[in-house]
Protein backbone atom coordinates (compact mmCIF):
# COMPACT_ATOMS: atom_id res chain seq x y z
CA UNK A 1 0.00 0.00 0.00
CA UNK A 2 1.53 3.28 -1.08
CA UNK A 3 1.94 6.06 1.42
CA UNK A 4 0.10 9.31 0.97
CA UNK A 5 2.54 12.04 -0.13
CA UNK A 6 3.41 14.30 2.79
CA UNK A 7 2.86 18.06 2.68
CA UNK A 8 6.12 19.99 2.41
CA UNK A 9 6.98 21.43 5.79
CA UNK A 10 6.49 25.20 6.07
CA UNK A 11 9.14 26.63 8.40
CA UNK A 12 8.27 30.34 8.24
CA UNK A 13 5.32 32.60 7.47
CA UNK A 14 6.02 35.89 5.70
CA UNK A 15 3.42 38.63 6.15
CA UNK A 16 2.77 41.84 4.28
CA UNK A 17 1.67 44.70 6.55
CA UNK A 18 -0.84 47.03 4.86
CA UNK A 19 -4.26 45.55 4.02
CA UNK A 20 -3.21 42.32 5.70
CA UNK A 21 -2.25 42.99 9.34
CA UNK A 22 -3.46 46.59 9.30
CA UNK A 23 -6.21 48.19 7.28
CA UNK A 24 -5.40 51.70 6.09
CA UNK A 25 -7.24 54.56 4.44
CA UNK A 26 -5.61 57.83 3.35
CA UNK A 27 -8.98 59.58 2.84
CA UNK A 28 -9.13 61.11 6.36
CA UNK A 29 -5.51 62.27 6.02
CA UNK A 30 -6.26 64.01 2.74
CA UNK A 31 -9.23 65.71 4.41
CA UNK A 32 -7.14 66.93 7.34
CA UNK A 33 -4.38 68.17 5.01
CA UNK A 34 -7.00 69.99 2.97
CA UNK A 35 -8.04 71.87 6.10
CA UNK A 36 -4.49 73.19 6.38
CA UNK A 37 -4.10 74.41 2.78
CA UNK A 38 -6.03 75.70 -0.24
CA UNK A 39 -6.22 72.35 -2.04
CA UNK A 40 -9.21 69.99 -1.96
CA UNK A 41 -8.85 66.39 -0.70
CA UNK A 42 -9.17 65.20 -4.30
CA UNK A 43 -6.42 67.51 -5.49
CA UNK A 44 -4.16 66.31 -2.69
CA UNK A 45 -4.84 62.68 -3.56
CA UNK A 46 -4.02 63.41 -7.20
CA UNK A 47 -0.79 65.10 -6.18
CA UNK A 48 0.40 62.05 -4.26
CA UNK A 49 -0.65 59.74 -7.12
CA UNK A 50 1.25 61.64 -9.81
CA UNK A 51 4.26 62.98 -7.91
CA UNK A 52 5.96 59.64 -7.22
CA UNK A 53 7.08 61.10 -3.91
CA UNK A 54 5.71 58.26 -1.81
CA UNK A 55 7.54 55.71 -3.99
CA UNK A 56 10.80 57.57 -3.35
CA UNK A 57 10.08 57.76 0.37
CA UNK A 58 9.12 54.08 0.68
CA UNK A 59 12.23 53.19 -1.31
CA UNK A 60 14.50 54.97 1.13
CA UNK A 61 15.58 57.48 -1.50
CA UNK A 62 14.53 60.55 0.53
CA UNK A 63 14.37 61.30 4.25
CA UNK A 64 11.27 62.06 6.32
CA UNK A 65 12.23 65.73 6.49
CA UNK A 66 12.70 65.87 2.71
CA UNK A 67 9.32 64.19 2.19
CA UNK A 68 7.70 66.73 4.52
CA UNK A 69 9.39 69.71 2.84
CA UNK A 70 8.42 68.58 -0.67
CA UNK A 71 4.79 68.12 0.36
CA UNK A 72 4.80 71.49 2.13
CA UNK A 73 6.23 73.19 -0.95
CA UNK A 74 3.47 71.78 -3.18
CA UNK A 75 0.49 72.03 -0.80
CA UNK A 76 1.63 75.25 0.88
CA UNK A 77 0.16 74.02 4.14
CA UNK A 78 0.84 75.67 7.49
CA UNK A 79 1.69 72.52 9.46
CA UNK A 80 4.96 72.00 11.28
CA UNK A 81 6.72 68.63 10.94
CA UNK A 82 5.13 67.04 14.03
CA UNK A 83 1.64 68.19 13.02
CA UNK A 84 2.11 66.83 9.52
CA UNK A 85 3.45 63.53 10.85
CA UNK A 86 0.41 63.11 13.10
CA UNK A 87 -1.95 63.57 10.12
CA UNK A 88 0.11 61.31 7.84
CA UNK A 89 0.21 58.50 10.40
CA UNK A 90 -3.39 58.35 11.65
CA UNK A 91 -4.66 56.14 8.82
CA UNK A 92 -4.36 52.63 10.30
CA UNK A 93 -6.58 50.18 12.16
CA UNK A 94 -5.83 46.55 12.99
CA UNK A 95 -7.33 43.55 11.21
CA UNK A 96 -8.42 41.72 14.36
CA UNK A 97 -8.69 38.27 12.76
CA UNK A 98 -5.18 38.45 11.36
CA UNK A 99 -3.85 39.77 14.67
CA UNK A 100 -5.41 36.71 16.37
CA UNK A 101 -3.90 34.42 13.73
CA UNK A 102 -0.43 35.88 14.32
CA UNK A 103 -0.78 35.22 18.05
CA UNK A 104 -1.69 31.58 17.34
CA UNK A 105 1.27 31.16 15.00
CA UNK A 106 3.61 32.70 17.54
CA UNK A 107 2.27 30.40 20.27
CA UNK A 108 2.94 27.47 17.91
CA UNK A 109 6.54 28.69 17.57
CA UNK A 110 6.21 29.44 13.85
CA UNK A 111 8.92 31.77 12.62
CA UNK A 112 7.26 35.05 11.59
CA UNK A 113 8.80 37.65 9.29
CA UNK A 114 7.33 40.90 8.02
CA UNK A 115 8.04 42.28 4.53
CA UNK A 116 6.55 45.67 3.68
CA UNK A 117 6.72 48.59 1.30
CA UNK A 118 6.62 51.32 3.92
CA UNK A 119 8.36 54.46 5.14
CA UNK A 120 10.00 55.61 8.40
CA UNK A 121 7.13 57.79 9.61
CA UNK A 122 4.53 55.07 9.17
CA UNK A 123 6.62 52.23 10.54
CA UNK A 124 7.81 54.11 13.63
CA UNK A 125 4.17 54.98 14.37
CA UNK A 126 3.02 51.39 13.82
CA UNK A 127 5.74 49.97 16.09
CA UNK A 128 4.68 52.35 18.83
CA UNK A 129 0.92 51.72 18.56
CA UNK A 130 0.56 48.07 17.48
CA UNK A 131 2.27 45.60 19.79
CA UNK A 132 1.56 42.71 17.42
CA UNK A 133 4.66 43.74 15.45
CA UNK A 134 6.70 42.47 18.39
CA UNK A 135 5.69 38.91 17.48
CA UNK A 136 7.88 39.02 14.36
CA UNK A 137 11.46 37.79 14.33
CA UNK A 138 12.48 40.23 11.60
CA UNK A 139 11.06 43.27 9.79
CA UNK A 140 12.17 43.55 6.16
CA UNK A 141 11.27 47.10 5.15
CA UNK A 142 11.55 48.76 1.77
CA UNK A 143 12.99 52.01 3.10
CA UNK A 144 15.80 50.11 4.83
CA UNK A 145 16.45 47.70 1.95
CA UNK A 146 16.34 50.64 -0.54
CA UNK A 147 14.10 48.61 -2.86
CA UNK A 148 10.36 47.97 -2.97
CA UNK A 149 8.39 44.83 -3.71
CA UNK A 150 8.28 43.23 -6.26
CA UNK A 151 12.03 43.74 -6.65
CA UNK A 152 13.63 40.34 -6.08
CA UNK A 153 16.26 41.82 -3.80
CA UNK A 154 13.73 42.52 -1.06
CA UNK A 155 12.28 39.02 -1.39
CA UNK A 156 15.77 37.54 -1.10
CA UNK A 157 16.32 39.57 2.08
CA UNK A 158 13.01 38.20 3.39
CA UNK A 159 14.01 34.62 2.54
CA UNK A 160 17.26 35.07 4.47
CA UNK A 161 15.32 36.45 7.42
CA UNK A 162 13.00 33.44 7.32
CA UNK A 163 16.04 31.14 7.69
CA UNK A 164 14.35 28.73 5.30
CA UNK A 165 14.35 27.68 1.66
CA UNK A 166 11.78 29.39 -0.59
CA UNK A 167 9.53 26.31 -0.74
CA UNK A 168 9.51 26.25 3.09
CA UNK A 169 8.01 29.76 3.28
CA UNK A 170 4.34 30.79 3.12
CA UNK A 171 3.89 34.41 2.01
CA UNK A 172 0.69 36.46 2.46
CA UNK A 173 0.10 39.72 0.56
CA UNK A 174 -2.98 41.60 -0.64
CA UNK A 175 -1.56 42.32 -4.12
CA UNK A 176 -1.58 39.56 -6.71
CA UNK A 177 1.35 41.10 -8.62
CA UNK A 178 3.46 40.79 -5.49
CA UNK A 179 2.45 37.21 -4.68
CA UNK A 180 3.08 36.30 -8.33
CA UNK A 181 6.60 37.75 -8.15
CA UNK A 182 7.25 35.72 -5.00
CA UNK A 183 5.91 32.56 -6.61
CA UNK A 184 8.40 32.99 -9.43
CA UNK A 185 11.26 32.56 -6.97
CA UNK A 186 9.70 29.54 -5.28
CA UNK A 187 7.62 30.81 -2.36
CA UNK A 188 4.20 29.41 -1.44
CA UNK A 189 1.82 32.36 -1.56
CA UNK A 190 -1.69 33.49 -0.72
CA UNK A 191 -3.33 36.65 -2.09
CA UNK A 192 -5.32 38.06 0.80
CA UNK A 193 -8.51 39.98 0.03
CA UNK A 194 -9.77 40.29 3.60
CA UNK A 195 -10.78 36.61 3.42
CA UNK A 196 -9.35 35.14 6.64
CA UNK A 197 -11.40 31.92 6.39
CA UNK A 198 -9.86 31.07 3.03
CA UNK A 199 -6.43 31.94 4.38
CA UNK A 200 -6.83 29.67 7.39
CA UNK A 201 -8.16 26.87 5.20
CA UNK A 202 -5.05 27.11 3.03
CA UNK A 203 -2.81 27.18 6.09
CA UNK A 204 -4.45 24.02 7.41
CA UNK A 205 -3.89 22.32 4.05
CA UNK A 206 -0.21 23.18 4.36
CA UNK A 207 -0.22 21.98 8.01
CA UNK A 208 0.80 25.41 9.28
CA UNK A 209 -2.22 25.43 11.62
N, C-alpha and C positions, 0 to 999 in steps of 0.2 A: 504494500500500500504506500503510495507516494505521499510525502509530507507536503502540507500546504506551504507555499512560499511565504517566508517571513517578511514583515514590513521592515524597510530599512530604518534603522534607528536614527531618530532626530536627536541631536545633541544640544542644539541651541535654537532659540526663537528670536527672530530679528523683527523688531517693530518699527514702523513709521510712527511719527508723532501726530501731526495735524490730520484731522478727520479720521483718525483711528483711536488714539488714546484721548486726545482732546478735540472737541468740536471748536471751530473758530468762525467768526463772522466779522469782516471789516466794516460792515455797514454802519454800526454805531460810531466807530472811530472816524469815518468820513463825515458823519453828522457833527461830531464834536469839533473836528478840525474846521468844518464849514462855519461854525459859530465864532471861530477865531480869525476868520479872513473873509475876503469878498467873493470867494468861489463857492459854488453849490456843491453838495455831496457828489453829484454825478460828475461834475467837472474834476473834482479831486480824484475820484475813482479812475476817470479817463487818464489823468496825469500819471498815476502810478502804473496803469496798464501800458502806456506808450513810452514812458521814460526809460524803462529798463533799470531803474535805480535799485529796486528791490532785488533784482537778480545779482547786481554787483554787490549789494550788501550781504545777501545770503552766501555769495561765493567768496566772501572774505576779501574782496577787492577794495572796499572802502571801510572806514571806521564808522562807529556810531555817531561821532561828532560831525563827520563829513556828510553822512546820510541826513542828519538833522539840518545842517546848514544848507544843503542842496534843496531840501523840501521847503525850508524857510524862504529861500531865495525865490522859488517858484510861486509858493502860495502867499507869500508876504503876510504870514500870520504873526501874531504878537505873543507867541508862547515862548517861554524859556525852555532850556533843554529838559529839565525835570518835568515840566508840565506837558511837553510834547511826548516824552517817554511814557508818562502815565496814560495818555490817550492812546498811543500806539499799542500799548501792551494789554489794555483791558478789552480783549476780544475773545478770550478763551473760556470754555467750560468743559468739565470732564465728561467723558463717556463712561458712565457708571458701570455698565456691563463689562467693558474692556478693562477697567480698573480692577474689578472683581476677578476677572480672568487672570490678570497679571499676578495678583496676590496668590491665586491657586498655583500658578506655574512656579512662583518663587517658593512656595511651601513645598512643592514637589522637587525642589532643587534643580529646576531647569535653568540652564544658563540663558540670561536675557540680555540682549544688546539692542540699543536704540540707534537708528540711522535716520537722519532728518535733514532736509533742506530748511535751514533756519538761520537766524541772525543773533548777534550778541544780546540785543535788548530783549527780544522775545525769550531767548533761552534762559537768561539770568532771572527774568520774571517768573518763568515756569518753574525753575528749580526752587525758587523761594516759596511759591504758592501751592505747588502740587507735589506732595511728598512721595507719590507713587514713582517718581523718577529715581528715587533712591533704591528701588528694587532692581535696577539695571546694573550689570557688571561694568558696562562701557557705554559711553555716548559718542557716537560717530556723527559729527556735525559738519555741515557743508562749509560754514564760515571758518572752521579750524582746518579742515582738509583742503580748503581753497578750490574745491570743485563741488558741483551739485549733481545729484541724481538726475539723469541716468548715466553719468560718466562712470565708466568701469572702475576708475581709481577709487572712488568712494565705496563701491561695493567690495573691492578687494580689501580695503581697510576694515570694512565691516566683517568680512570673512575671517580676517586675522583676529579681530576682537572676539569673534565667536569661538575661536580655538577649535574649529571643526572644518571638515571638508565641505565643499558646497552642497553635496547631496545629503549632508547631515544637518542642514540648516533649513528652517521653515520661516519664510519672510512674508510679512503682512504689510500691504500698502493699499491706499485707496485709489491710486492711479494705475490703470492697466498698462500704460506705456512703461511705467517703472517696474512693475512686476514682470512684464515681458522682457525687459532688459536684464533683469536678475535671472530669469529662466535661461536665458541664452548663455549664462556662465555657470549653469548647473544647480541653481538654488530651487528648492521647492517653494512655491509661492501661492498666495491667496489674495485676490483683489477684493478688498473690504468696501462694501457699500452700505455701511451701518446695518449689516446683517449678521449679528453675533451668533444666531442659531446655526447658520450655515458654516460659519467659521469654526464653531465648536464641534460640529459634526465632522468637518474635515480633520480637525485635530485628533479626534477620537479614531478616525480611520488610520491616521498615521501613528497612533498609540502615543501621542504627546499627552493626552488627558486620560 
